[in-house]
Amino acid sequence: MPVHNSDIADFFATLADLLEIEGANPFRVRAYRNAAATVRSHPRRMADLIDEGMDLAELPDIGDDLAGKIQTIVETGRLPLLDEVAQRTPVELSDLMAIEGLGAKRVRRLYDELGIRSVEDLRRAADSGAIRELPGFGPKTEEAIRKRVEAHAGRERRMKLADAEDVADALVHWLAGCDGVREVVVAGSFRRRRETVGDLDVLVTASKGAPVMQRLADYDEVDEIVSSGKTRSTVRLHAGLSVDVRVVPQVSYGAALVYFTGSKSHNIALRKRGMRKGYKVNEYGVFKGERRVAGQTEASVYAKLGLPLIPPELREDRGEIDAARRGRLPKLVTLEDIRGDLHCHSKATDGRDTISRMAEAAKERGYEYLSINDHSKHVSVAHGLDRKRLLAQVRAIDRLNAKLDGIVVLKSVEVDILEDGSLDLPDDVLKELDFTVCAVHYQLRLTRRKQTERILRAMDNPYFNILAHPTGRLINRRDPCELDLERLLEAAHERGCIFELNAHPDRLDLNDEACRLAKDIGVGIAVATDAHSVDGLDTMRYGIDQARRGWLEKKDVVNTLSLAALQKRLRRR
């Protein structure tokens, strides 16, 4: 069975949770969490690297011991140490760690004193009033837990885009190896690049008689064959995703791609437009009576309806058809437009590579500039930068820039926005930087009014430039802060501040709808990776996906500018 990076990362993350619940050495726990992050964000599959003979110990935060564990997982699908720990501490307790507000110590107490070992146990205990009886909890904490359990249970069970991509790429590679197969494309929300994916719709074109469905049935990762036919089968994968595979004739390929890419509301709008023009539009083509008049390509389908080809990312029925009709579709930003990354970390705080190595890697990716934004002292990471250490880093970057050729390292910091709206470092230090990235990392559950005013006060500081991961959400793990986002965007526009679209696959924050709002208000967006390693730089593409879904063009994204133009843009009004 293929083992994906997300599987390996989940093993390490679960092990870290259980060890933390047991009270293990924090450095040991952090080692497994760092390993999970390294594997999850790596652009290539660990299994492929092993096949090529690469020494995985060379990867950041891996080393010989973890490299051996990765190889064991790839070869056996198991992590023996996790099995051993799970005999002492129920593996289900890891699920409780996903409930916001429940740290390892609280999870341990709930298990030891109330026997709670699952989210359902937790719900029942909260409903019965048992939690409030524990010292240190009380009625307010119990009510907060109950609400968070409800939110957790109500959250749609969808896979993050990056994890779904890992699964989809392996499946596409397998099906493409079938005799007679010409094309394999994953459609649906995956092709529209939604931040999460519920299932996979796969379209295949192949020569007559190609054994596509048998090839699918033989795939090691198939857990269950739900249905099977000559041209369509549905399976469930071990990863939990349901997959529909359809073999479509070449003459209908474009129409099928439009139909199965969706969205449903976009397709309905297309069909209505077709009806007004006297056409029937479905997955087989565009028909005038019984005669197919378009369908072999997507462009032909849209052209017959009097429209240019609409990019998949825009197909959500949010005005894209009217824009296409009027010739006003945005020319969406592309990865190739990006000229630098404005949010990265080094070994000075919680990064894994030196500033020099990060700069060289950025240069290899064709960037003109790279910003180093190590954390200020308040955030809960090891060795946050205080005044003295940040100024020393500024001088070190100046020395490095004197040696570098073809890339400039920008001096910055990820500075905490404190609860009163002040910044975590004094102005006389911040003025020595090229710009600042400012972020909320704690007290995420303030009221909408207080959280909004907190950030507004921070924006009043003349050295505030970019608001990092503005809503603080973590996909499938933590809901966004309560914010008056429109008010904040209007304030940012007035002050010349910028909002970040954090490209980390766990964040993708701002989301697509907020990006559209920012564009309408006129606020510049920095698409940035928040990279903590060289490999993290490659997550930029996920940010670009969401930027495109938010209708952003090159002119809307500040890090498409040249260095000189960017420096001018970063000056506050």
C-alpha positions as CSV (number, residue, x, y, z in Angstrom):
1,M,0.0,0.0,0.0
2,P,1.5,3.4,-0.9
3,V,2.5,5.4,2.2
4,H,2.0,9.2,1.7
5,N,3.9,11.9,3.5
6,S,0.7,12.9,5.3
7,D,0.5,9.3,6.7
8,I,4.0,9.5,8.1
9,A,3.4,13.0,9.5
10,D,0.2,11.7,11.2
11,F,2.2,8.9,12.8
12,F,4.7,11.4,14.2
13,A,2.1,13.9,15.3
14,T,0.0,11.3,17.1
15,L,3.2,10.0,18.8
16,A,4.1,13.5,19.9
17,D,0.5,14.0,21.3
18,L,0.7,10.8,23.3
19,L,4.2,11.5,24.6
20,E,3.1,15.0,25.6
21,I,0.1,13.6,27.4
22,E,2.4,11.2,29.3
23,G,4.6,14.1,30.3
24,A,7.6,13.1,28.3
25,N,10.7,15.3,27.8
26,P,9.5,18.4,25.9
27,F,12.5,18.2,23.6
28,R,11.6,14.7,22.6
29,V,8.0,15.8,21.9
30,R,9.2,18.7,19.8
31,A,11.5,16.5,17.8
32,Y,8.5,14.4,16.6
33,R,6.4,17.5,15.9
34,N,9.2,19.0,13.9
35,A,9.7,15.8,12.0
36,A,6.0,15.7,11.2
37,A,6.2,19.2,9.9
38,T,9.3,18.4,7.8
39,V,7.7,15.4,6.2
40,R,4.3,16.9,5.7
41,S,5.7,20.0,3.9
42,H,8.3,18.2,1.8
43,P,7.5,18.5,-2.0
44,R,8.4,14.9,-2.7
45,R,7.2,11.6,-1.3
46,M,9.5,10.0,1.3
47,A,8.9,6.7,-0.4
48,D,10.4,8.0,-3.6
49,L,13.4,9.5,-1.8
50,I,14.1,6.1,-0.2
51,D,13.8,4.3,-3.6
52,E,16.3,6.8,-5.0
53,G,18.7,5.9,-2.2
54,M,18.6,9.4,-0.5
55,D,19.8,9.6,3.1
56,L,16.8,11.0,4.9
57,A,18.9,11.9,7.8
58,E,20.0,14.9,5.7
59,L,16.5,16.4,5.9
60,P,16.0,19.2,8.5
61,D,15.0,17.9,11.9
62,I,15.3,14.2,10.9
63,G,18.6,12.6,11.8
64,D,19.5,8.9,11.8
65,D,16.9,7.7,14.3
66,L,13.9,9.4,12.7
67,A,15.2,8.5,9.2
68,G,15.1,4.8,10.3
69,K,11.5,5.3,11.6
70,I,10.4,6.8,8.3
71,Q,11.8,3.9,6.4
72,T,10.0,1.5,8.7
73,I,6.7,3.3,8.2
74,V,7.2,3.2,4.4
75,E,8.1,-0.5,4.4
76,T,5.5,-1.8,6.9
77,G,2.8,0.9,7.3
78,R,3.5,0.9,11.1
79,L,5.5,2.8,13.6
80,P,6.4,0.3,16.4
81,L,7.2,3.0,19.0
82,L,3.7,4.4,18.5
83,D,2.2,0.9,19.0
84,E,4.3,0.6,22.2
85,V,3.2,4.0,23.6
86,A,-0.5,3.3,22.6
87,Q,-0.5,0.3,25.0
88,R,0.1,2.7,27.8
89,T,-1.9,5.7,26.6
90,P,-5.0,5.3,24.4
91,V,-4.3,6.6,20.9
92,E,-7.8,8.2,20.9
93,L,-6.5,10.8,23.3
94,S,-4.7,12.4,20.4
95,D,-8.1,13.3,18.9
96,L,-8.9,15.3,22.1
97,M,-5.8,17.4,21.5
98,A,-7.6,18.7,18.4
99,I,-10.2,20.3,20.6
100,E,-9.2,23.9,21.0
101,G,-8.4,24.8,24.6
102,L,-7.5,21.2,25.6
103,G,-3.7,20.9,26.2
104,A,-1.9,17.7,27.1
105,K,-2.3,18.3,30.9
106,R,-6.0,18.8,30.7
107,V,-6.5,15.8,28.4
108,R,-4.5,13.7,30.9
109,R,-6.6,14.8,33.8
110,L,-9.9,14.2,31.9
111,Y,-8.7,10.7,31.2
112,D,-7.3,9.9,34.6
113,E,-10.2,11.4,36.6
114,L,-13.2,10.9,34.4
115,G,-12.2,8.1,32.0
116,I,-12.6,10.4,29.0
117,R,-10.8,8.9,26.0
118,S,-12.8,10.1,23.0
119,V,-14.5,13.2,21.7
120,E,-17.9,11.5,22.3
121,D,-16.9,10.8,25.9
122,L,-16.0,14.4,26.3
123,R,-19.4,15.5,24.9
124,R,-21.2,13.3,27.3
125,A,-19.2,14.5,30.3
126,A,-19.8,18.2,29.4
127,D,-23.6,17.6,28.9
128,S,-23.8,15.8,32.3
129,G,-22.0,18.5,34.3
130,A,-19.1,16.2,35.3
131,I,-16.3,18.4,34.0
132,R,-17.2,21.4,36.1
133,E,-16.6,19.3,39.2
134,L,-12.9,18.9,38.5
135,P,-10.7,21.4,40.3
136,G,-9.5,24.1,37.9
137,F,-12.3,23.6,35.4
138,G,-15.6,25.0,36.6
139,P,-18.9,25.8,34.7
140,K,-17.4,28.4,32.3
141,T,-14.6,26.0,31.2
142,E,-17.1,23.2,30.8
143,E,-19.4,25.3,28.7
144,A,-16.5,26.4,26.5
145,I,-15.5,22.8,26.0
146,R,-19.1,21.8,25.2
147,K,-19.3,24.5,22.5
148,R,-15.9,23.5,21.0
149,V,-16.9,19.9,20.9
150,E,-20.0,20.8,19.0
151,A,-18.0,22.9,16.6
152,H,-15.5,20.1,16.1
153,A,-18.3,17.6,15.5
154,G,-20.1,19.9,13.1
155,R,-17.0,20.7,11.0
156,E,-17.2,19.1,7.6
157,R,-14.8,16.2,7.4
158,R,-12.7,17.3,4.5
159,M,-9.0,16.7,3.8
160,K,-6.6,19.6,3.5
161,L,-5.7,20.4,-0.1
162,A,-2.0,19.6,0.3
163,D,-2.8,16.2,1.8
164,A,-5.4,15.4,-0.8
165,E,-2.8,16.3,-3.5
166,D,-0.4,13.8,-2.1
167,V,-3.1,11.1,-2.4
168,A,-4.4,12.3,-5.8
169,D,-0.9,12.4,-7.4
170,A,-0.1,8.8,-6.4
171,L,-3.5,7.6,-7.8
172,V,-3.0,9.6,-11.0
173,H,0.5,8.1,-11.4
174,W,-1.0,4.6,-10.9
175,L,-3.8,5.0,-13.4
176,A,-1.6,6.6,-16.0
177,G,0.5,3.4,-16.0
178,C,-2.4,1.5,-17.4
179,D,-2.1,0.3,-21.0
180,G,-4.1,2.4,-23.4
181,V,-4.7,5.4,-21.0
182,R,-4.1,8.8,-22.6
183,E,-5.1,11.3,-19.9
184,V,-5.9,11.2,-16.2
185,V,-7.2,14.4,-14.6
186,V,-8.6,15.0,-11.1
187,A,-11.6,17.3,-11.4
188,G,-14.1,18.5,-8.7
189,S,-13.1,20.8,-5.8
190,F,-9.5,19.5,-6.1
191,R,-9.2,21.1,-9.6
192,R,-10.9,24.3,-8.3
193,R,-8.2,24.3,-5.6
194,R,-10.5,24.6,-2.7
195,E,-8.7,24.6,0.6
196,T,-10.2,21.3,1.5
197,V,-11.4,18.3,-0.5
198,G,-14.2,16.0,0.3
199,D,-13.7,13.4,-2.5
200,L,-11.9,12.9,-5.8
201,D,-13.5,12.9,-9.2
202,V,-11.1,11.4,-11.7
203,L,-11.6,11.5,-15.5
204,V,-9.7,9.2,-17.8
205,T,-9.5,9.0,-21.6
206,A,-8.3,5.8,-23.0
207,S,-8.3,3.5,-26.1
208,K,-11.2,1.1,-26.4
209,G,-10.9,-1.8,-24.1
210,A,-8.2,-0.4,-21.9
211,P,-8.5,-2.2,-18.5
212,V,-8.9,1.0,-16.5
213,M,-11.3,-0.3,-13.9
214,Q,-9.2,-3.4,-13.2
215,R,-6.2,-1.2,-12.8
216,L,-8.2,0.8,-10.2
217,A,-9.3,-2.3,-8.4
218,D,-5.6,-3.5,-8.2
219,Y,-4.5,-0.2,-6.6
220,D,-2.9,-1.1,-3.2
221,E,-4.6,1.9,-1.4
222,V,-8.2,0.8,-2.3
223,D,-9.9,-0.1,1.0
224,E,-13.3,-0.8,-0.4
225,I,-14.8,-1.1,-3.9
226,V,-18.2,0.6,-3.5
227,S,-19.3,0.0,-7.1
228,S,-17.7,-1.2,-10.3
229,G,-18.7,-0.9,-13.9
230,K,-17.1,-0.8,-17.4
231,T,-16.8,3.0,-17.5
232,R,-17.3,4.1,-13.9
233,S,-16.3,2.8,-10.5
234,T,-16.3,4.2,-7.0
235,V,-13.8,3.2,-4.4
236,R,-12.9,4.3,-0.9
237,L,-9.2,4.7,-0.2
238,H,-7.4,3.8,3.0
239,A,-6.7,7.6,3.4
240,G,-10.5,8.0,3.8
241,L,-11.3,9.7,0.5
242,S,-14.0,8.4,-1.8
243,V,-13.0,8.3,-5.4
244,D,-15.1,8.2,-8.6
245,V,-13.2,7.2,-11.7
246,R,-14.9,7.7,-15.1
247,V,-13.7,6.8,-18.5
248,V,-15.0,9.3,-20.9
249,P,-14.9,9.4,-24.8
250,Q,-12.5,11.9,-26.3
251,V,-15.3,13.7,-28.1
252,S,-16.9,14.5,-24.7
253,Y,-13.8,15.0,-22.7
254,G,-14.0,18.8,-22.5
255,A,-17.7,18.8,-21.5
256,A,-17.1,16.1,-18.9
257,L,-14.2,18.2,-17.5
258,V,-16.5,21.2,-17.2
259,Y,-19.3,19.2,-15.6
260,F,-17.2,17.3,-13.1
261,T,-15.0,20.2,-12.2
262,G,-18.1,22.1,-11.1
263,S,-19.1,23.8,-9.0
264,K,-22.7,22.7,-9.1
265,S,-24.0,26.3,-9.0
266,H,-21.6,27.2,-11.8
267,N,-22.8,24.3,-13.9
268,I,-26.5,25.3,-13.3
269,A,-25.7,28.8,-14.5
270,L,-24.0,27.5,-17.6
271,R,-27.0,25.2,-18.4
272,K,-29.4,28.1,-18.0
273,R,-27.3,30.3,-20.3
274,G,-27.2,27.4,-22.8
275,M,-31.0,27.0,-22.7
276,R,-31.4,30.7,-23.5
277,K,-29.3,30.2,-26.6
278,G,-31.2,27.0,-27.6
279,Y,-28.6,24.5,-26.4
280,K,-28.6,21.6,-24.0
281,V,-25.5,21.4,-21.9
282,N,-24.4,18.3,-20.0
283,E,-21.4,16.1,-19.4
284,Y,-21.5,14.7,-22.9
285,G,-21.3,17.9,-24.7
286,V,-23.3,20.9,-26.0
287,F,-26.2,19.9,-28.1
288,K,-28.5,21.6,-30.7
289,G,-31.3,19.2,-30.7
290,E,-29.7,15.8,-31.1
291,R,-26.5,17.1,-32.7
292,R,-23.4,17.6,-30.6
293,V,-22.0,21.0,-31.5
294,A,-19.2,21.2,-28.8
295,G,-17.6,19.2,-26.1
296,Q,-14.2,17.9,-27.1
297,T,-12.4,20.7,-25.2
298,E,-13.5,23.0,-22.3
299,A,-12.8,26.0,-24.5
300,S,-15.3,24.8,-27.1
301,V,-18.0,24.4,-24.5
302,Y,-17.6,27.9,-23.2
303,A,-17.2,29.4,-26.7
304,K,-20.5,27.9,-27.8
305,L,-22.1,29.7,-24.9
306,G,-20.5,33.0,-26.0
307,L,-17.9,33.0,-23.2
308,P,-14.1,32.8,-22.9
309,L,-12.6,29.8,-21.0
310,I,-13.2,30.5,-17.3
311,P,-10.3,29.3,-15.0
312,P,-11.3,26.4,-12.8
313,E,-10.5,28.4,-9.6
314,L,-13.3,30.9,-10.4
315,R,-16.1,28.4,-11.1
316,E,-18.1,29.1,-8.0
317,D,-21.0,31.2,-9.4
318,R,-19.7,34.3,-7.7
319,G,-20.1,36.6,-10.7
320,E,-17.5,34.9,-13.0
321,I,-20.0,34.2,-15.8
322,D,-21.2,37.8,-16.0
323,A,-17.6,39.0,-15.9
324,A,-16.7,36.6,-18.7
325,R,-19.7,37.8,-20.7
326,R,-18.6,41.4,-20.4
327,G,-14.9,40.6,-21.1
328,R,-13.9,41.5,-17.5
329,L,-12.5,38.3,-16.2
330,P,-9.4,39.0,-14.0
331,K,-6.0,38.0,-15.4
332,L,-5.2,35.8,-12.4
333,V,-1.9,36.0,-10.6
334,T,0.5,33.0,-11.3
335,L,3.3,31.5,-9.4
336,E,5.7,32.8,-12.0
337,D,4.7,36.4,-11.1
338,I,6.1,36.0,-7.6
339,R,9.4,37.8,-7.1
340,G,10.0,37.1,-3.4
341,D,8.8,35.7,-0.2
342,L,7.9,38.2,2.7
343,H,7.5,35.8,5.6
344,C,10.2,33.2,6.4
345,H,12.0,32.0,9.5
346,S,15.6,31.0,10.3
347,K,17.4,28.9,12.9
348,A,17.5,32.1,15.1
349,T,14.1,31.1,16.6
350,D,12.1,28.2,15.4
351,G,13.3,27.8,11.8
352,R,15.4,24.9,10.6
353,D,17.9,26.5,8.2
354,T,20.3,29.4,8.3
355,I,19.5,32.8,6.8
356,S,22.3,32.2,4.2
357,R,20.8,28.8,3.2
358,M,17.3,30.3,3.0
359,A,18.6,33.0,0.7
360,E,20.4,30.7,-1.6
361,A,17.2,28.5,-1.9
362,A,15.1,31.6,-2.7
363,K,17.6,32.5,-5.4
364,E,17.4,29.0,-6.8
365,R,13.6,29.6,-7.1
366,G,14.2,32.7,-9.2
367,Y,13.4,35.2,-6.4
368,E,14.8,38.7,-6.2
369,Y,14.3,39.1,-2.5
370,L,13.6,37.1,0.7
371,S,12.5,38.4,4.0
372,I,13.6,36.9,7.3
373,N,10.8,37.2,10.0
374,D,12.0,35.5,13.1
375,H,9.7,35.7,16.1
376,S,9.8,38.4,18.7
377,K,10.4,37.5,22.3
378,H,6.8,37.2,23.5
379,V,5.6,34.4,21.3
380,S,5.9,30.9,22.8
381,V,8.9,29.7,20.7
382,A,12.4,29.0,21.9
383,H,14.7,32.0,21.9
384,G,12.4,34.6,20.6
385,L,14.2,37.8,19.5
386,D,14.6,40.6,22.0
387,R,16.0,44.0,21.2
388,K,19.6,43.0,21.4
389,R,19.3,39.8,19.4
390,L,17.2,41.4,16.7
391,L,19.7,44.3,16.2
392,A,22.5,41.7,16.0
393,Q,20.5,39.9,13.3
394,V,20.1,43.1,11.4
395,R,23.8,43.6,11.3
396,A,24.4,40.0,10.3
397,I,22.0,40.4,7.4
398,D,23.8,43.5,6.3
399,R,27.0,41.6,6.2
400,L,25.4,38.7,4.3
401,N,23.9,41.0,1.7
402,A,27.3,42.4,1.0
403,K,28.4,38.9,0.0
404,L,25.2,37.7,-1.8
405,D,24.7,38.1,-5.6
406,G,21.3,38.1,-7.3
407,I,19.2,38.1,-4.1
408,V,18.6,40.5,-1.3
409,V,17.6,39.5,2.2
410,L,15.1,41.9,3.7
411,K,15.4,42.7,7.5
412,S,12.1,42.0,9.2
413,V,10.5,40.4,12.2
414,E,7.3,38.6,13.1
415,V,6.3,40.8,16.0
416,D,3.5,39.9,18.4
417,I,0.5,42.2,18.7
418,L,0.0,42.2,22.4
419,E,-3.5,42.2,24.0
420,D,-3.6,46.0,24.4
421,G,-2.7,46.5,20.7
422,S,0.9,47.5,21.3
423,L,3.8,45.7,19.5
424,D,6.2,43.4,21.3
425,L,9.3,45.4,20.3
426,P,9.9,49.2,20.7
427,D,9.8,51.6,17.8
428,D,13.4,52.5,18.0
429,V,14.2,48.8,17.1
430,L,11.5,48.4,14.5
431,K,12.6,51.5,12.6
432,E,15.9,49.7,11.9
433,L,14.0,47.1,9.8
434,D,12.9,47.2,6.2
435,F,9.4,46.4,7.3
436,T,7.5,44.4,9.9
437,V,5.1,41.5,9.9
438,C,2.7,41.7,12.8
439,A,0.7,38.8,14.2
440,V,-1.8,37.8,16.9
441,H,-0.6,34.5,18.5
442,Y,-2.4,34.4,21.8
443,Q,-5.7,35.5,23.3
444,L,-7.4,34.4,20.1
445,R,-10.8,34.2,21.7
446,L,-11.4,37.8,22.5
447,T,-14.8,39.2,21.5
448,R,-15.2,40.5,18.0
449,R,-15.1,44.1,19.2
450,K,-12.0,43.6,21.4
451,Q,-10.1,41.6,18.8
452,T,-10.8,44.1,16.1
453,E,-9.9,47.1,18.2
454,R,-6.7,45.3,19.3
455,I,-5.5,45.0,15.7
456,L,-6.7,48.6,14.8
457,R,-4.5,50.0,17.6
458,A,-1.6,48.0,16.3
459,M,-2.2,49.4,12.8
460,D,-1.9,52.9,14.3
461,N,1.8,52.2,14.9
462,P,3.8,53.7,12.0
463,Y,6.0,50.7,11.9
464,F,3.2,48.2,11.3
465,N,3.3,47.0,7.7
466,I,1.8,43.5,7.1
467,L,-0.8,41.7,9.2
468,A,0.2,38.0,9.2
469,H,-2.3,35.1,9.0
470,P,-5.1,37.7,9.8
471,T,-7.8,35.4,11.2
472,G,-5.6,32.9,13.0
473,R,-7.4,29.9,11.8
474,L,-5.9,26.5,11.3
475,I,-7.8,24.4,8.8
476,N,-9.8,21.6,10.4
477,R,-8.2,22.4,13.8
478,R,-9.0,26.0,14.9
479,D,-11.7,28.3,13.9
480,P,-10.9,31.9,12.8
481,C,-10.9,34.7,15.4
482,E,-14.0,36.8,15.7
483,L,-13.1,39.9,13.6
484,D,-14.8,42.7,11.8
485,L,-12.7,42.0,8.8
486,E,-14.2,44.6,6.5
487,R,-13.5,47.3,9.1
488,L,-9.9,46.1,9.4
489,L,-9.4,46.1,5.6
490,E,-10.8,49.6,5.3
491,A,-8.4,50.7,8.1
492,A,-5.5,49.0,6.3
493,H,-6.4,50.8,3.1
494,E,-6.5,54.2,4.9
495,R,-3.1,53.5,6.5
496,G,-1.3,51.8,3.6
497,C,-1.0,48.5,5.5
498,I,-0.9,45.1,3.8
499,F,-2.7,41.9,4.6
500,E,-0.9,38.5,4.3
501,L,-2.3,35.5,2.6
502,N,-0.3,32.9,4.5
503,A,0.4,30.0,2.1
504,H,1.1,27.3,4.7
505,P,-1.3,24.4,3.9
506,D,-2.6,24.4,7.5
507,R,-3.5,28.1,7.3
508,L,-4.3,29.5,3.8
509,D,-5.3,32.6,5.7
510,L,-6.8,34.9,4.2
511,N,-9.3,32.6,2.6
512,D,-10.5,33.2,-0.9
513,E,-13.6,35.2,0.0
514,A,-11.6,37.5,2.2
515,C,-9.1,38.0,-0.7
516,R,-11.9,39.1,-2.9
517,L,-13.1,41.6,-0.3
518,A,-9.5,42.9,0.1
519,K,-9.3,43.4,-3.7
520,D,-12.6,45.3,-3.8
521,I,-11.4,47.6,-0.9
522,G,-8.0,48.1,-2.5
523,V,-5.8,46.5,0.1
524,G,-2.5,44.9,-1.1
525,I,-1.9,41.2,-0.4
526,A,1.4,39.6,0.4
527,V,1.3,35.9,-0.5
528,A,3.9,34.4,1.8
529,T,4.9,30.9,2.9
530,D,5.7,31.4,6.6
531,A,8.5,28.9,5.7
532,H,10.4,27.4,8.6
533,S,12.8,25.6,6.2
534,V,14.0,25.6,2.7
535,D,11.4,23.1,1.7
536,G,8.7,25.3,3.1
537,L,9.4,27.8,0.3
538,D,7.6,25.5,-2.1
539,T,4.2,25.9,-0.4
540,M,3.9,29.3,-2.2
541,R,1.8,27.5,-4.8
542,Y,-1.0,26.8,-2.3
543,G,-1.2,30.5,-1.5
544,I,-1.4,31.3,-5.2
545,D,-4.2,28.8,-5.6
546,Q,-6.3,30.7,-3.0
547,A,-5.3,34.1,-4.4
548,R,-6.6,33.0,-7.8
549,R,-9.8,31.8,-6.1
550,G,-10.1,35.3,-4.6
551,W,-9.8,36.9,-8.1
552,L,-6.4,38.4,-7.3
553,E,-4.3,39.7,-10.2
554,K,-0.6,40.4,-10.3
555,K,-1.3,44.1,-9.5
556,D,-3.1,43.0,-6.2
557,V,-0.1,41.1,-4.8
558,V,2.7,43.2,-3.5
559,N,5.4,40.5,-3.8
560,T,5.0,40.5,-7.6
561,L,6.8,43.9,-7.5
562,S,10.4,44.5,-8.1
563,L,12.5,45.2,-5.1
564,A,12.6,48.9,-5.7
565,A,8.8,49.1,-6.2
566,L,8.2,46.9,-3.2
567,Q,10.3,49.2,-0.9
568,K,8.3,52.1,-2.1
569,R,5.0,50.3,-1.5
570,L,6.0,49.3,2.0
571,R,6.3,53.0,3.1
572,R,3.3,54.0,5.2
573,R,1.0,56.7,3.9
